[in-house]
Amino acid sequence: MSTPKCPECGKPTVKDYRPFCSKRCADVDLGRWFNEEYTLPGDSEIPDDIGEAGDR
């Protein structure tokens, strides 16, 4: 069975930082999320009436 690899640098993962190998690689990935470099499929805009359903 092969050891899982860090998606950031390809080194073997470390239990404390899974799926990454280090805090640095985990922080690099988190920074990409914060900078909106990753996106999830779906609507790109939030509807104006999102909070009005419970107000009725």
PDB file with one MODEL, atoms N, CA, C and O in Angstrom:
MODEL        1
ATOM      1  N   MET A   1       0.845  -1.187   0.000  1.00  0.00           N
ATOM      2  CA  MET A   1       0.000   0.000   0.000  1.00  0.00           C
ATOM      3  C   MET A   1       0.886   1.245   0.000  1.00  0.00           C
ATOM      4  O   MET A   1       1.849   1.318   0.763  1.00  0.00           O
ATOM      5  N   SER A   2       0.570   2.215  -0.843  1.00  0.00           N
ATOM      6  CA  SER A   2       1.407   3.403  -0.943  1.00  0.00           C
ATOM      7  C   SER A   2       0.987   4.467   0.076  1.00  0.00           C
ATOM      8  O   SER A   2      -0.166   4.527   0.502  1.00  0.00           O
ATOM      9  N   THR A   3       1.952   5.295   0.446  1.00  0.00           N
ATOM     10  CA  THR A   3       1.705   6.386   1.381  1.00  0.00           C
ATOM     11  C   THR A   3       1.031   7.535   0.639  1.00  0.00           C
ATOM     12  O   THR A   3       1.468   7.891  -0.455  1.00  0.00           O
ATOM     13  N   PRO A   4      -0.025   8.128   1.207  1.00  0.00           N
ATOM     14  CA  PRO A   4      -0.667   9.272   0.541  1.00  0.00           C
ATOM     15  C   PRO A   4       0.332  10.424   0.377  1.00  0.00           C
ATOM     16  O   PRO A   4       1.222  10.614   1.205  1.00  0.00           O
ATOM     17  N   LYS A   5       0.165  11.177  -0.698  1.00  0.00           N
ATOM     18  CA  LYS A   5       1.057  12.293  -1.001  1.00  0.00           C
ATOM     19  C   LYS A   5       0.361  13.623  -0.745  1.00  0.00           C
ATOM     20  O   LYS A   5      -0.850  13.754  -0.925  1.00  0.00           O
ATOM     21  N   CYS A   6       1.140  14.593  -0.327  1.00  0.00           N
ATOM     22  CA  CYS A   6       0.653  15.955  -0.111  1.00  0.00           C
ATOM     23  C   CYS A   6       0.193  16.530  -1.452  1.00  0.00           C
ATOM     24  O   CYS A   6       0.945  16.478  -2.425  1.00  0.00           O
ATOM     25  N   PRO A   7      -1.029  17.079  -1.526  1.00  0.00           N
ATOM     26  CA  PRO A   7      -1.510  17.628  -2.792  1.00  0.00           C
ATOM     27  C   PRO A   7      -0.759  18.906  -3.197  1.00  0.00           C
ATOM     28  O   PRO A   7      -0.844  19.337  -4.347  1.00  0.00           O
ATOM     29  N   GLU A   8      -0.040  19.498  -2.272  1.00  0.00           N
ATOM     30  CA  GLU A   8       0.667  20.748  -2.551  1.00  0.00           C
ATOM     31  C   GLU A   8       2.062  20.507  -3.127  1.00  0.00           C
ATOM     32  O   GLU A   8       2.449  21.136  -4.111  1.00  0.00           O
ATOM     33  N   CYS A   9       2.820  19.586  -2.502  1.00  0.00           N
ATOM     34  CA  CYS A   9       4.212  19.412  -2.924  1.00  0.00           C
ATOM     35  C   CYS A   9       4.581  17.976  -3.306  1.00  0.00           C
ATOM     36  O   CYS A   9       5.638  17.747  -3.893  1.00  0.00           O
ATOM     37  N   GLY A  10       3.720  17.011  -2.980  1.00  0.00           N
ATOM     38  CA  GLY A  10       3.974  15.627  -3.362  1.00  0.00           C
ATOM     39  C   GLY A  10       4.738  14.801  -2.346  1.00  0.00           C
ATOM     40  O   GLY A  10       4.953  13.607  -2.558  1.00  0.00           O
ATOM     41  N   LYS A  11       5.155  15.419  -1.238  1.00  0.00           N
ATOM     42  CA  LYS A  11       5.849  14.667  -0.186  1.00  0.00           C
ATOM     43  C   LYS A  11       4.840  13.792   0.554  1.00  0.00           C
ATOM     44  O   LYS A  11       3.637  14.034   0.457  1.00  0.00           O
ATOM     45  N   PRO A  12       5.304  12.776   1.294  1.00  0.00           N
ATOM     46  CA  PRO A  12       4.374  11.945   2.089  1.00  0.00           C
ATOM     47  C   PRO A  12       3.641  12.792   3.132  1.00  0.00           C
ATOM     48  O   PRO A  12       4.216  13.718   3.705  1.00  0.00           O
ATOM     49  N   THR A  13       2.383  12.473   3.372  1.00  0.00           N
ATOM     50  CA  THR A  13       1.591  13.231   4.339  1.00  0.00           C
ATOM     51  C   THR A  13       2.050  12.944   5.763  1.00  0.00           C
ATOM     52  O   THR A  13       2.672  11.918   6.038  1.00  0.00           O
ATOM     53  N   VAL A  14       1.730  13.878   6.667  1.00  0.00           N
ATOM     54  CA  VAL A  14       2.027  13.755   8.090  1.00  0.00           C
ATOM     55  C   VAL A  14       0.694  13.761   8.823  1.00  0.00           C
ATOM     56  O   VAL A  14      -0.176  14.580   8.526  1.00  0.00           O
ATOM     57  N   LYS A  15       0.530  12.863   9.768  1.00  0.00           N
ATOM     58  CA  LYS A  15      -0.748  12.680  10.467  1.00  0.00           C
ATOM     59  C   LYS A  15      -1.331  14.004  10.979  1.00  0.00           C
ATOM     60  O   LYS A  15      -2.523  14.257  10.804  1.00  0.00           O
ATOM     61  N   ASP A  16      -0.515  14.840  11.601  1.00  0.00           N
ATOM     62  CA  ASP A  16      -1.017  16.092  12.183  1.00  0.00           C
ATOM     63  C   ASP A  16      -1.514  17.104  11.145  1.00  0.00           C
ATOM     64  O   ASP A  16      -2.282  18.004  11.483  1.00  0.00           O
ATOM     65  N   TYR A  17      -1.086  16.968   9.890  1.00  0.00           N
ATOM     66  CA  TYR A  17      -1.446  17.942   8.859  1.00  0.00           C
ATOM     67  C   TYR A  17      -2.189  17.341   7.682  1.00  0.00           C
ATOM     68  O   TYR A  17      -2.345  18.001   6.654  1.00  0.00           O
ATOM     69  N   ARG A  18      -2.656  16.094   7.805  1.00  0.00           N
ATOM     70  CA  ARG A  18      -3.324  15.428   6.693  1.00  0.00           C
ATOM     71  C   ARG A  18      -4.408  16.296   6.092  1.00  0.00           C
ATOM     72  O   ARG A  18      -5.160  16.911   6.849  1.00  0.00           O
ATOM     73  N   PRO A  19      -4.531  16.382   4.812  1.00  0.00           N
ATOM     74  CA  PRO A  19      -3.855  15.610   3.782  1.00  0.00           C
ATOM     75  C   PRO A  19      -2.519  16.211   3.347  1.00  0.00           C
ATOM     76  O   PRO A  19      -1.974  15.814   2.317  1.00  0.00           O
ATOM     77  N   PHE A  20      -1.989  17.154   4.110  1.00  0.00           N
ATOM     78  CA  PHE A  20      -0.740  17.816   3.746  1.00  0.00           C
ATOM     79  C   PHE A  20       0.438  17.226   4.510  1.00  0.00           C
ATOM     80  O   PHE A  20       0.262  16.384   5.390  1.00  0.00           O
ATOM     81  N   CYS A  21       1.651  17.682   4.158  1.00  0.00           N
ATOM     82  CA  CYS A  21       2.856  17.172   4.807  1.00  0.00           C
ATOM     83  C   CYS A  21       3.350  18.110   5.894  1.00  0.00           C
ATOM     84  O   CYS A  21       4.165  17.716   6.728  1.00  0.00           O
ATOM     85  N   SER A  22       2.864  19.358   5.897  1.00  0.00           N
ATOM     86  CA  SER A  22       3.362  20.339   6.857  1.00  0.00           C
ATOM     87  C   SER A  22       2.355  21.470   7.019  1.00  0.00           C
ATOM     88  O   SER A  22       1.413  21.601   6.238  1.00  0.00           O
ATOM     89  N   LYS A  23       2.572  22.282   8.049  1.00  0.00           N
ATOM     90  CA  LYS A  23       1.728  23.453   8.263  1.00  0.00           C
ATOM     91  C   LYS A  23       1.878  24.424   7.092  1.00  0.00           C
ATOM     92  O   LYS A  23       0.913  25.073   6.690  1.00  0.00           O
ATOM     93  N   ARG A  24       3.084  24.519   6.553  1.00  0.00           N
ATOM     94  CA  ARG A  24       3.318  25.412   5.434  1.00  0.00           C
ATOM     95  C   ARG A  24       2.428  25.060   4.238  1.00  0.00           C
ATOM     96  O   ARG A  24       1.781  25.937   3.666  1.00  0.00           O
ATOM     97  N   CYS A  25       2.396  23.784   3.864  1.00  0.00           N
ATOM     98  CA  CYS A  25       1.572  23.369   2.726  1.00  0.00           C
ATOM     99  C   CYS A  25       0.086  23.579   3.025  1.00  0.00           C
ATOM    100  O   CYS A  25      -0.675  23.968   2.139  1.00  0.00           O
ATOM    101  N   ALA A  26      -0.327  23.323   4.264  1.00  0.00           N
ATOM    102  CA  ALA A  26      -1.721  23.554   4.642  1.00  0.00           C
ATOM    103  C   ALA A  26      -2.055  25.038   4.542  1.00  0.00           C
ATOM    104  O   ALA A  26      -3.130  25.400   4.066  1.00  0.00           O
ATOM    105  N   ASP A  27      -1.140  25.899   4.986  1.00  0.00           N
ATOM    106  CA  ASP A  27      -1.368  27.345   4.930  1.00  0.00           C
ATOM    107  C   ASP A  27      -1.389  27.869   3.498  1.00  0.00           C
ATOM    108  O   ASP A  27      -2.160  28.776   3.186  1.00  0.00           O
ATOM    109  N   VAL A  28      -0.558  27.314   2.629  1.00  0.00           N
ATOM    110  CA  VAL A  28      -0.567  27.712   1.215  1.00  0.00           C
ATOM    111  C   VAL A  28      -1.937  27.403   0.613  1.00  0.00           C
ATOM    112  O   VAL A  28      -2.502  28.229  -0.105  1.00  0.00           O
ATOM    113  N   ASP A  29      -2.469  26.222   0.902  1.00  0.00           N
ATOM    114  CA  ASP A  29      -3.783  25.837   0.385  1.00  0.00           C
ATOM    115  C   ASP A  29      -4.875  26.740   0.958  1.00  0.00           C
ATOM    116  O   ASP A  29      -5.767  27.171   0.227  1.00  0.00           O
ATOM    117  N   LEU A  30      -4.814  27.028   2.256  1.00  0.00           N
ATOM    118  CA  LEU A  30      -5.806  27.903   2.881  1.00  0.00           C
ATOM    119  C   LEU A  30      -5.760  29.294   2.256  1.00  0.00           C
ATOM    120  O   LEU A  30      -6.801  29.912   2.032  1.00  0.00           O
ATOM    121  N   GLY A  31      -4.560  29.782   1.975  1.00  0.00           N
ATOM    122  CA  GLY A  31      -4.418  31.082   1.322  1.00  0.00           C
ATOM    123  C   GLY A  31      -5.079  31.109  -0.042  1.00  0.00           C
ATOM    124  O   GLY A  31      -5.647  32.125  -0.442  1.00  0.00           O
ATOM    125  N   ARG A  32      -5.009  30.006  -0.750  1.00  0.00           N
ATOM    126  CA  ARG A  32      -5.678  29.943  -2.062  1.00  0.00           C
ATOM    127  C   ARG A  32      -7.192  30.041  -1.908  1.00  0.00           C
ATOM    128  O   ARG A  32      -7.860  30.679  -2.722  1.00  0.00           O
ATOM    129  N   TRP A  33      -7.735  29.410  -0.866  1.00  0.00           N
ATOM    130  CA  TRP A  33      -9.178  29.532  -0.615  1.00  0.00           C
ATOM    131  C   TRP A  33      -9.528  30.985  -0.283  1.00  0.00           C
ATOM    132  O   TRP A  33     -10.501  31.528  -0.806  1.00  0.00           O
ATOM    133  N   PHE A  34      -8.728  31.613   0.592  1.00  0.00           N
ATOM    134  CA  PHE A  34      -8.994  33.006   0.976  1.00  0.00           C
ATOM    135  C   PHE A  34      -8.919  33.955  -0.212  1.00  0.00           C
ATOM    136  O   PHE A  34      -9.661  34.935  -0.272  1.00  0.00           O
ATOM    137  N   ASN A  35      -8.033  33.672  -1.154  1.00  0.00           N
ATOM    138  CA  ASN A  35      -7.885  34.515  -2.338  1.00  0.00           C
ATOM    139  C   ASN A  35      -8.834  34.130  -3.463  1.00  0.00           C
ATOM    140  O   ASN A  35      -8.737  34.642  -4.579  1.00  0.00           O
ATOM    141  N   GLU A  36      -9.759  33.213  -3.149  1.00  0.00           N
ATOM    142  CA  GLU A  36     -10.789  32.760  -4.095  1.00  0.00           C
ATOM    143  C   GLU A  36     -10.187  32.170  -5.369  1.00  0.00           C
ATOM    144  O   GLU A  36     -10.740  32.342  -6.455  1.00  0.00           O
ATOM    145  N   GLU A  37      -9.046  31.471  -5.236  1.00  0.00           N
ATOM    146  CA  GLU A  37      -8.447  30.793  -6.374  1.00  0.00           C
ATOM    147  C   GLU A  37      -9.151  29.470  -6.660  1.00  0.00           C
ATOM    148  O   GLU A  37      -9.056  28.945  -7.769  1.00  0.00           O
ATOM    149  N   TYR A  38      -9.852  28.933  -5.672  1.00  0.00           N
ATOM    150  CA  TYR A  38     -10.641  27.726  -5.855  1.00  0.00           C
ATOM    151  C   TYR A  38     -12.101  28.138  -5.916  1.00  0.00           C
ATOM    152  O   TYR A  38     -12.511  29.087  -5.248  1.00  0.00           O
ATOM    153  N   THR A  39     -12.879  27.434  -6.709  1.00  0.00           N
ATOM    154  CA  THR A  39     -14.308  27.716  -6.769  1.00  0.00           C
ATOM    155  C   THR A  39     -15.079  26.404  -6.715  1.00  0.00           C
ATOM    156  O   THR A  39     -14.582  25.355  -7.124  1.00  0.00           O
ATOM    157  N   LEU A  40     -16.274  26.483  -6.215  1.00  0.00           N
ATOM    158  CA  LEU A  40     -17.179  25.343  -6.181  1.00  0.00           C
ATOM    159  C   LEU A  40     -18.236  25.555  -7.253  1.00  0.00           C
ATOM    160  O   LEU A  40     -18.653  26.688  -7.490  1.00  0.00           O
ATOM    161  N   PRO A  41     -18.675  24.486  -7.904  1.00  0.00           N
ATOM    162  CA  PRO A  41     -19.689  24.645  -8.942  1.00  0.00           C
ATOM    163  C   PRO A  41     -21.017  25.129  -8.360  1.00  0.00           C
ATOM    164  O   PRO A  41     -21.370  24.793  -7.229  1.00  0.00           O
ATOM    165  N   GLY A  42     -21.728  25.902  -9.125  1.00  0.00           N
ATOM    166  CA  GLY A  42     -23.036  26.374  -8.699  1.00  0.00           C
ATOM    167  C   GLY A  42     -23.243  27.822  -9.093  1.00  0.00           C
ATOM    168  O   GLY A  42     -22.475  28.382  -9.876  1.00  0.00           O
ATOM    169  N   ASP A  43     -24.280  28.418  -8.549  1.00  0.00           N
ATOM    170  CA  ASP A  43     -24.585  29.813  -8.849  1.00  0.00           C
ATOM    171  C   ASP A  43     -23.460  30.707  -8.350  1.00  0.00           C
ATOM    172  O   ASP A  43     -22.943  30.511  -7.250  1.00  0.00           O
ATOM    173  N   SER A  44     -23.086  31.682  -9.155  1.00  0.00           N
ATOM    174  CA  SER A  44     -22.009  32.576  -8.775  1.00  0.00           C
ATOM    175  C   SER A  44     -22.513  33.786  -7.995  1.00  0.00           C
ATOM    176  O   SER A  44     -21.716  34.524  -7.416  1.00  0.00           O
ATOM    177  N   GLU A  45     -23.817  33.995  -7.976  1.00  0.00           N
ATOM    178  CA  GLU A  45     -24.379  35.131  -7.259  1.00  0.00           C
ATOM    179  C   GLU A  45     -25.328  34.666  -6.164  1.00  0.00           C
ATOM    180  O   GLU A  45     -26.001  33.645  -6.304  1.00  0.00           O
ATOM    181  N   ILE A  46     -25.376  35.419  -5.080  1.00  0.00           N
ATOM    182  CA  ILE A  46     -26.293  35.137  -3.981  1.00  0.00           C
ATOM    183  C   ILE A  46     -27.580  35.907  -4.268  1.00  0.00           C
ATOM    184  O   ILE A  46     -27.533  37.113  -4.508  1.00  0.00           O
ATOM    185  N   PRO A  47     -28.723  35.234  -4.246  1.00  0.00           N
ATOM    186  CA  PRO A  47     -29.984  35.940  -4.534  1.00  0.00           C
ATOM    187  C   PRO A  47     -30.272  37.021  -3.489  1.00  0.00           C
ATOM    188  O   PRO A  47     -29.905  36.885  -2.323  1.00  0.00           O
ATOM    189  N   ASP A  48     -30.936  38.098  -3.925  1.00  0.00           N
ATOM    190  CA  ASP A  48     -31.253  39.214  -3.031  1.00  0.00           C
ATOM    191  C   ASP A  48     -32.225  38.816  -1.929  1.00  0.00           C
ATOM    192  O   ASP A  48     -32.183  39.394  -0.843  1.00  0.00           O
ATOM    193  N   ASP A  49     -33.093  37.851  -2.177  1.00  0.00           N
ATOM    194  CA  ASP A  49     -34.136  37.484  -1.220  1.00  0.00           C
ATOM    195  C   ASP A  49     -33.734  36.301  -0.335  1.00  0.00           C
ATOM    196  O   ASP A  49     -34.616  35.605   0.168  1.00  0.00           O
ATOM    197  N   ILE A  50     -32.463  36.053  -0.128  1.00  0.00           N
ATOM    198  CA  ILE A  50     -32.011  34.862   0.592  1.00  0.00           C
ATOM    199  C   ILE A  50     -32.508  34.842   2.053  1.00  0.00           C
ATOM    200  O   ILE A  50     -32.789  33.764   2.576  1.00  0.00           O
ATOM    201  N   GLY A  51     -32.621  35.972   2.704  1.00  0.00           N
ATOM    202  CA  GLY A  51     -33.045  35.989   4.094  1.00  0.00           C
ATOM    203  C   GLY A  51     -34.524  36.241   4.294  1.00  0.00           C
ATOM    204  O   GLY A  51     -34.982  36.303   5.435  1.00  0.00           O
ATOM    205  N   GLU A  52     -35.277  36.387   3.238  1.00  0.00           N
ATOM    206  CA  GLU A  52     -36.687  36.761   3.349  1.00  0.00           C
ATOM    207  C   GLU A  52     -37.621  35.591   3.535  1.00  0.00           C
ATOM    208  O   GLU A  52     -38.773  35.812   3.909  1.00  0.00           O
ATOM    209  N   ALA A  53     -37.202  34.357   3.300  1.00  0.00           N
ATOM    210  CA  ALA A  53     -38.094  33.199   3.381  1.00  0.00           C
ATOM    211  C   ALA A  53     -38.605  33.003   4.814  1.00  0.00           C
ATOM    212  O   ALA A  53     -39.759  32.619   5.005  1.00  0.00           O
ATOM    213  N   GLY A  54     -37.778  33.254   5.803  1.00  0.00           N
ATOM    214  CA  GLY A  54     -38.197  33.061   7.192  1.00  0.00           C
ATOM    215  C   GLY A  54     -38.952  34.239   7.755  1.00  0.00           C
ATOM    216  O   GLY A  54     -39.482  34.151   8.862  1.00  0.00           O
ATOM    217  N   ASP A  55     -39.019  35.346   7.025  1.00  0.00           N
ATOM    218  CA  ASP A  55     -39.683  36.552   7.493  1.00  0.00           C
ATOM    219  C   ASP A  55     -41.170  36.554   7.230  1.00  0.00           C
ATOM    220  O   ASP A  55     -41.870  37.472   7.655  1.00  0.00           O
ATOM    221  N   ARG A  56     -41.670  35.542   6.535  1.00  0.00           N
ATOM    222  CA  ARG A  56     -43.089  35.536   6.149  1.00  0.00           C
ATOM    223  C   ARG A  56     -43.974  35.059   7.243  1.00  0.00           C
ATOM    224  O   ARG A  56     -45.191  34.997   7.070  1.00  0.00           O
TER     225      ARG A  56
ENDMDL
END
